[in-house]
Amino acid sequence: MGKKGPRRGSMAFWHRCRAPGLVPRIRCWPNTGTGLQGFAGYKAGMAHVVMVDDTESPFKGQEVTRAVTFIEVPPAFGYAVVLYENTVHGLKAMAQACSKSAPKEARRCITPAKKEGDLAVLEKMLDRTVAVRMLLLTQPRKIGLKKTPEAFEVAFGGDVKTQFDAAKSLFGKEVRAADVLHEGDFVDVIAVTKGKGWQGVVKRFGVALNPHKATGARRHGGSLGAETQAKVFYTIPRAGQMGFHRRTDFNKRILKLASAADSKTMFPKGGFTSYGEIKGDFLVVEGSIPGPKKRFVRLRKALRAKSASKKTEVKEFVA
């Protein structure tokens, strides 16, 4: 046999199918402290900051330039409280109480409740409950982005009684990002990447082009494997869907949490390309995140936090 080349593509991202929808599902939540364990927003764009490096690197204590991402986080509405119980098939929704005072745009993504749910009934079922979660609705109309909100579910920290008390305090009310997240916190960003459609093996996996005169097509893959077994293994690079995948970026630090009225000097003049100006509350997170401009992104308190929350000194924003 001839020399084998390196494998193509990471099995960590297998298989490369299209995401079920633009609102990514979160299957695992941390249980740190009390209150909501996550929030959501919309990706606005990227810029650079001059900040003091506080990592254990040769540049520690010096001013460095880092790429950052702006995420606009309009206030969410606490629409429903959901109780979960344990079954042989895992967690299952047991009961739900919905608010009657939902925004009028809510009917675009859910069927609003005809009458307000009774939290007293839910409180009597806490002995069977193992988790309390809240169904939140985004309010993109408040920032002039679009009309249709997204509905997403967020877990609480603490024991069941603490979770239920926190849910009652937010039921039927607006929740701001500042109530959940703080500067210096580490968050996981879950979103759907930019879609690129059906692509060949050269662009999708980076395989080498075939020799110029050895074949009729240079951008076709090479061997598909041995003659026996008579099948193609899933590890062989093939053409297929590229992009529009659900991805999670772990441990993104929040450098800034502010409102547009307080921080006009942070944004590029005229707003971000393909997004426009930020009009509401926003986050500045260190590094890049998945997805194109205006993509709905979910923020979860860090599941694998490497260190405790720590603020850093940001000197200047460079658009």
C-alpha positions as a Python dict, from the first residue, in 0.01 Angstrom:
ca = {
    (1, 'M'): (0, 0, 0),
    (2, 'G'): (108, 355, -66),
    (3, 'K'): (153, 619, 196),
    (4, 'K'): (-176, 737, 347),
    (5, 'G'): (-246, 1106, 385),
    (6, 'P'): (-391, 1270, 695),
    (7, 'R'): (-759, 1232, 764),
    (8, 'R'): (-976, 1519, 640),
    (9, 'G'): (-1222, 1706, 861),
    (10, 'S'): (-1277, 1684, 1234),
    (11, 'M'): (-1497, 1409, 1375),
    (12, 'A'): (-1591, 1654, 1652),
    (13, 'F'): (-1823, 1818, 1401),
    (14, 'W'): (-1968, 1504, 1249),
    (15, 'H'): (-2211, 1481, 1102),
    (16, 'R'): (-2240, 1800, 906),
    (17, 'C'): (-2614, 1835, 869),
    (18, 'R'): (-2827, 2146, 859),
    (19, 'A'): (-2947, 2279, 1193),
    (20, 'P'): (-3317, 2206, 1267),
    (21, 'G'): (-3388, 2578, 1308),
    (22, 'L'): (-3245, 2919, 1389),
    (23, 'V'): (-3321, 2885, 1761),
    (24, 'P'): (-3061, 2636, 1888),
    (25, 'R'): (-3157, 2387, 2156),
    (26, 'I'): (-2954, 2372, 2480),
    (27, 'R'): (-2948, 2029, 2640),
    (28, 'C'): (-2721, 2098, 2938),
    (29, 'W'): (-2730, 2384, 3187),
    (30, 'P'): (-2495, 2483, 3469),
    (31, 'N'): (-2624, 2520, 3823),
    (32, 'T'): (-2419, 2814, 3947),
    (33, 'G'): (-2572, 3050, 4199),
    (34, 'T'): (-2939, 3144, 4160),
    (35, 'G'): (-3146, 3311, 3893),
    (36, 'L'): (-3153, 3263, 3518),
    (37, 'Q'): (-2859, 3074, 3370),
    (38, 'G'): (-2869, 3235, 3026),
    (39, 'F'): (-3000, 3501, 2791),
    (40, 'A'): (-3019, 3572, 2416),
    (41, 'G'): (-2947, 3846, 2164),
    (42, 'Y'): (-2858, 3928, 1804),
    (43, 'K'): (-2512, 3943, 1651),
    (44, 'A'): (-2434, 4298, 1535),
    (45, 'G'): (-2075, 4287, 1412),
    (46, 'M'): (-1708, 4289, 1511),
    (47, 'A'): (-1449, 4551, 1603),
    (48, 'H'): (-1120, 4577, 1791),
    (49, 'V'): (-1033, 4695, 2140),
    (50, 'V'): (-712, 4803, 2305),
    (51, 'M'): (-705, 4632, 2644),
    (52, 'V'): (-464, 4533, 2917),
    (53, 'D'): (-368, 4167, 2880),
    (54, 'D'): (-445, 3981, 3203),
    (55, 'T'): (-370, 3629, 3079),
    (56, 'E'): (-62, 3425, 3169),
    (57, 'S'): (121, 3521, 2851),
    (58, 'P'): (446, 3706, 2774),
    (59, 'F'): (232, 4018, 2719),
    (60, 'K'): (71, 4012, 3064),
    (61, 'G'): (17, 4366, 3193),
    (62, 'Q'): (78, 4523, 2852),
    (63, 'E'): (-170, 4687, 2615),
    (64, 'V'): (-279, 4450, 2336),
    (65, 'T'): (-532, 4464, 2051),
    (66, 'R'): (-806, 4200, 2052),
    (67, 'A'): (-1099, 4127, 1824),
    (68, 'V'): (-1441, 4160, 1990),
    (69, 'T'): (-1802, 4090, 1891),
    (70, 'F'): (-2101, 4314, 1963),
    (71, 'I'): (-2427, 4139, 2057),
    (72, 'E'): (-2741, 4349, 2092),
    (73, 'V'): (-2958, 4218, 2376),
    (74, 'P'): (-3307, 4372, 2384),
    (75, 'P'): (-3512, 4299, 2697),
    (76, 'A'): (-3691, 3962, 2698),
    (77, 'F'): (-4040, 3892, 2827),
    (78, 'G'): (-4100, 3619, 3088),
    (79, 'Y'): (-4389, 3445, 2916),
    (80, 'A'): (-4426, 3107, 3091),
    (81, 'V'): (-4305, 2896, 3384),
    (82, 'V'): (-4250, 2528, 3303),
    (83, 'L'): (-4211, 2244, 3554),
    (84, 'Y'): (-4016, 1928, 3464),
    (85, 'E'): (-4027, 1583, 3619),
    (86, 'N'): (-3802, 1280, 3583),
    (87, 'T'): (-3917, 990, 3365),
    (88, 'V'): (-3749, 679, 3229),
    (89, 'H'): (-3690, 879, 2910),
    (90, 'G'): (-3536, 1179, 3089),
    (91, 'L'): (-3689, 1515, 3178),
    (92, 'K'): (-4046, 1572, 3065),
    (93, 'A'): (-4257, 1889, 3087),
    (94, 'M'): (-4520, 1831, 3354),
    (95, 'A'): (-4709, 2161, 3382),
    (96, 'Q'): (-4693, 2515, 3250),
    (97, 'A'): (-4836, 2854, 3344),
    (98, 'C'): (-4852, 3126, 3076),
    (99, 'S'): (-4883, 3502, 3112),
    (100, 'K'): (-5179, 3674, 2949),
    (101, 'S'): (-4995, 4005, 2911),
    (102, 'A'): (-4758, 3887, 2637),
    (103, 'P'): (-4652, 4142, 2371),
    (104, 'K'): (-4878, 4155, 2066),
    (105, 'E'): (-4593, 4022, 1846),
    (106, 'A'): (-4592, 3697, 2047),
    (107, 'R'): (-4866, 3551, 1825),
    (108, 'R'): (-4610, 3545, 1543),
    (109, 'C'): (-4414, 3261, 1706),
    (110, 'I'): (-4650, 3103, 1961),
    (111, 'T'): (-5020, 3068, 2033),
    (112, 'P'): (-5084, 3309, 2324),
    (113, 'A'): (-5267, 3176, 2629),
    (114, 'K'): (-5637, 3265, 2653),
    (115, 'K'): (-5613, 3305, 3029),
    (116, 'E'): (-5333, 3361, 3273),
    (117, 'G'): (-5181, 3050, 3429),
    (118, 'D'): (-5219, 2987, 3799),
    (119, 'L'): (-4880, 2973, 3972),
    (120, 'A'): (-5050, 2846, 4289),
    (121, 'V'): (-5141, 2523, 4107),
    (122, 'L'): (-4780, 2481, 3998),
    (123, 'E'): (-4654, 2538, 4352),
    (124, 'K'): (-4854, 2236, 4472),
    (125, 'M'): (-4665, 2016, 4223),
    (126, 'L'): (-4314, 2104, 4340),
    (127, 'D'): (-4275, 1772, 4524),
    (128, 'R'): (-4263, 1595, 4186),
    (129, 'T'): (-4060, 1866, 4015),
    (130, 'V'): (-3688, 1830, 3947),
    (131, 'A'): (-3635, 2146, 3738),
    (132, 'V'): (-3809, 2480, 3681),
    (133, 'R'): (-3751, 2668, 3359),
    (134, 'M'): (-3882, 2988, 3206),
    (135, 'L'): (-3998, 3044, 2849),
    (136, 'L'): (-3874, 3385, 2737),
    (137, 'L'): (-3968, 3585, 2429),
    (138, 'T'): (-3725, 3824, 2263),
    (139, 'Q'): (-3849, 4170, 2167),
    (140, 'P'): (-3660, 4262, 1847),
    (141, 'R'): (-3918, 4526, 1757),
    (142, 'K'): (-3783, 4743, 2042),
    (143, 'I'): (-3451, 4775, 1859),
    (144, 'G'): (-3604, 4808, 1511),
    (145, 'L'): (-3460, 4478, 1389),
    (146, 'K'): (-3775, 4285, 1290),
    (147, 'K'): (-4126, 4200, 1414),
    (148, 'T'): (-4116, 3826, 1482),
    (149, 'P'): (-3972, 3732, 1825),
    (150, 'E'): (-3796, 3409, 1918),
    (151, 'A'): (-3915, 3186, 2201),
    (152, 'F'): (-3642, 3017, 2406),
    (153, 'E'): (-3628, 2832, 2736),
    (154, 'V'): (-3378, 2910, 3014),
    (155, 'A'): (-3299, 2712, 3330),
    (156, 'F'): (-3255, 2848, 3684),
    (157, 'G'): (-2986, 2782, 3943),
    (158, 'G'): (-3034, 2653, 4296),
    (159, 'D'): (-3276, 2397, 4438),
    (160, 'V'): (-3632, 2355, 4309),
    (161, 'K'): (-3790, 2594, 4563),
    (162, 'T'): (-3530, 2863, 4484),
    (163, 'Q'): (-3587, 2813, 4112),
    (164, 'F'): (-3963, 2849, 4148),
    (165, 'D'): (-3934, 3166, 4358),
    (166, 'A'): (-3703, 3319, 4097),
    (167, 'A'): (-3944, 3222, 3818),
    (168, 'K'): (-4240, 3380, 4004),
    (169, 'S'): (-4050, 3708, 4036),
    (170, 'L'): (-3995, 3725, 3658),
    (171, 'F'): (-4333, 3589, 3544),
    (172, 'G'): (-4508, 3835, 3311),
    (173, 'K'): (-4226, 4091, 3339),
    (174, 'E'): (-3940, 4218, 3127),
    (175, 'V'): (-3595, 4073, 3189),
    (176, 'R'): (-3287, 4271, 3093),
    (177, 'A'): (-2943, 4128, 3019),
    (178, 'A'): (-2799, 4319, 3315),
    (179, 'D'): (-3027, 4117, 3546),
    (180, 'V'): (-2860, 3794, 3433),
    (181, 'L'): (-2507, 3871, 3309),
    (182, 'H'): (-2229, 4097, 3431),
    (183, 'E'): (-1901, 4236, 3300),
    (184, 'G'): (-1618, 3985, 3342),
    (185, 'D'): (-1848, 3681, 3329),
    (186, 'F'): (-1763, 3390, 3101),
    (187, 'V'): (-2045, 3267, 2877),
    (188, 'D'): (-2095, 2997, 2618),
    (189, 'V'): (-2234, 3126, 2286),
    (190, 'I'): (-2464, 2884, 2101),
    (191, 'A'): (-2574, 2979, 1749),
    (192, 'V'): (-2619, 2854, 1394),
    (193, 'T'): (-2327, 2923, 1161),
    (194, 'K'): (-2344, 3100, 825),
    (195, 'G'): (-2489, 2869, 561),
    (196, 'K'): (-2284, 2797, 245),
    (197, 'G'): (-2510, 2540, 80),
    (198, 'W'): (-2393, 2223, -98),
    (199, 'Q'): (-2016, 2223, -149),
    (200, 'G'): (-1760, 1987, -295),
    (201, 'V'): (-1485, 1802, -111),
    (202, 'V'): (-1213, 2061, -187),
    (203, 'K'): (-1394, 2350, -18),
    (204, 'R'): (-1575, 2137, 242),
    (205, 'F'): (-1276, 1934, 368),
    (206, 'G'): (-969, 2093, 207),
    (207, 'V'): (-857, 1784, 15),
    (208, 'A'): (-580, 1828, -242),
    (209, 'L'): (-658, 1883, -610),
    (210, 'N'): (-602, 1585, -834),
    (211, 'P'): (-297, 1590, -1068),
    (212, 'H'): (-340, 1809, -1373),
    (213, 'K'): (-330, 1527, -1632),
    (214, 'A'): (-419, 1222, -1426),
    (215, 'T'): (-796, 1263, -1431),
    (216, 'G'): (-1075, 1436, -1610),
    (217, 'A'): (-1177, 1637, -1303),
    (218, 'R'): (-933, 1804, -1063),
    (219, 'R'): (-1176, 1886, -784),
    (220, 'H'): (-1319, 1537, -741),
    (221, 'G'): (-1212, 1335, -438),
    (222, 'G'): (-965, 1050, -473),
    (223, 'S'): (-1027, 691, -367),
    (224, 'L'): (-1349, 618, -179),
    (225, 'G'): (-1185, 326, 3),
    (226, 'A'): (-1123, -46, -41),
    (227, 'E'): (-1321, -264, -277),
    (228, 'T'): (-1424, -476, 24),
    (229, 'Q'): (-1624, -411, 230),
    (230, 'A'): (-1850, -291, -44),
    (231, 'K'): (-1942, 37, 121),
    (232, 'V'): (-1811, 390, 171),
    (233, 'F'): (-1715, 471, 530),
    (234, 'Y'): (-1849, 787, 692),
    (235, 'T'): (-1492, 913, 744),
    (236, 'I'): (-1437, 953, 369),
    (237, 'P'): (-1466, 1318, 254),
    (238, 'R'): (-1778, 1359, 40),
    (239, 'A'): (-1961, 1655, -106),
    (240, 'G'): (-2251, 1782, 102),
    (241, 'Q'): (-2395, 2054, 323),
    (242, 'M'): (-2149, 2318, 444),
    (243, 'G'): (-2249, 2574, 704),
    (244, 'F'): (-2580, 2635, 881),
    (245, 'H'): (-2464, 2406, 1161),
    (246, 'R'): (-2542, 2445, 1531),
    (247, 'R'): (-2217, 2528, 1710),
    (248, 'T'): (-2110, 2617, 2066),
    (249, 'D'): (-1820, 2849, 2150),
    (250, 'F'): (-1710, 2799, 2510),
    (251, 'N'): (-1580, 3057, 2759),
    (252, 'K'): (-1630, 3391, 2589),
    (253, 'R'): (-1561, 3674, 2833),
    (254, 'I'): (-1797, 3972, 2853),
    (255, 'L'): (-1580, 4283, 2832),
    (256, 'K'): (-1860, 4538, 2834),
    (257, 'L'): (-2230, 4551, 2912),
    (258, 'A'): (-2393, 4887, 2840),
    (259, 'S'): (-2670, 5068, 2653),
    (260, 'A'): (-2631, 5249, 2322),
    (261, 'A'): (-2715, 5584, 2483),
    (262, 'D'): (-2414, 5556, 2714),
    (263, 'S'): (-2157, 5428, 2465),
    (264, 'K'): (-2190, 5597, 2126),
    (265, 'T'): (-1811, 5611, 2081),
    (266, 'M'): (-1776, 5230, 2073),
    (267, 'F'): (-1953, 5175, 1740),
    (268, 'P'): (-1831, 5235, 1385),
    (269, 'K'): (-1959, 5558, 1235),
    (270, 'G'): (-2293, 5487, 1071),
    (271, 'G'): (-2332, 5152, 1243),
    (272, 'F'): (-2219, 4801, 1154),
    (273, 'T'): (-2221, 4679, 794),
    (274, 'S'): (-2534, 4472, 717),
    (275, 'Y'): (-2674, 4550, 1062),
    (276, 'G'): (-2693, 4924, 1121),
    (277, 'E'): (-2676, 5111, 1449),
    (278, 'I'): (-2719, 4951, 1789),
    (279, 'K'): (-3019, 5110, 1960),
    (280, 'G'): (-3056, 4915, 2286),
    (281, 'D'): (-2851, 4726, 2543),
    (282, 'F'): (-2553, 4536, 2409),
    (283, 'L'): (-2269, 4305, 2511),
    (284, 'V'): (-1908, 4312, 2394),
    (285, 'V'): (-1756, 3963, 2410),
    (286, 'E'): (-1394, 3876, 2349),
    (287, 'G'): (-1326, 3694, 2023),
    (288, 'S'): (-1560, 3578, 1747),
    (289, 'I'): (-1888, 3388, 1767),
    (290, 'P'): (-2079, 3170, 1517),
    (291, 'G'): (-2323, 3308, 1263),
    (292, 'P'): (-2366, 3606, 1027),
    (293, 'K'): (-2497, 3952, 1113),
    (294, 'K'): (-2848, 3964, 1269),
    (295, 'R'): (-2824, 3596, 1368),
    (296, 'F'): (-3007, 3500, 1689),
    (297, 'V'): (-2751, 3381, 1946),
    (298, 'R'): (-2803, 3220, 2285),
    (299, 'L'): (-2581, 3297, 2584),
    (300, 'R'): (-2537, 3043, 2861),
    (301, 'K'): (-2336, 3090, 3178),
    (302, 'A'): (-2010, 2901, 3130),
    (303, 'L'): (-2053, 2526, 3162),
    (304, 'R'): (-1677, 2458, 3172),
    (305, 'A'): (-1548, 2781, 3326),
    (306, 'K'): (-1169, 2780, 3348),
    (307, 'S'): (-1159, 3067, 3597),
    (308, 'A'): (-1390, 3284, 3802),
    (309, 'S'): (-1544, 3601, 3666),
    (310, 'K'): (-1280, 3869, 3617),
    (311, 'K'): (-1304, 4217, 3470),
    (312, 'T'): (-1032, 4362, 3250),
    (313, 'E'): (-930, 4715, 3166),
    (314, 'V'): (-1048, 4821, 2819),
    (315, 'K'): (-856, 5129, 2702),
    (316, 'E'): (-1008, 5206, 2363),
    (317, 'F'): (-1252, 5075, 2101),
    (318, 'V'): (-1123, 5072, 1743),
    (319, 'A'): (-1400, 5044, 1481),
}
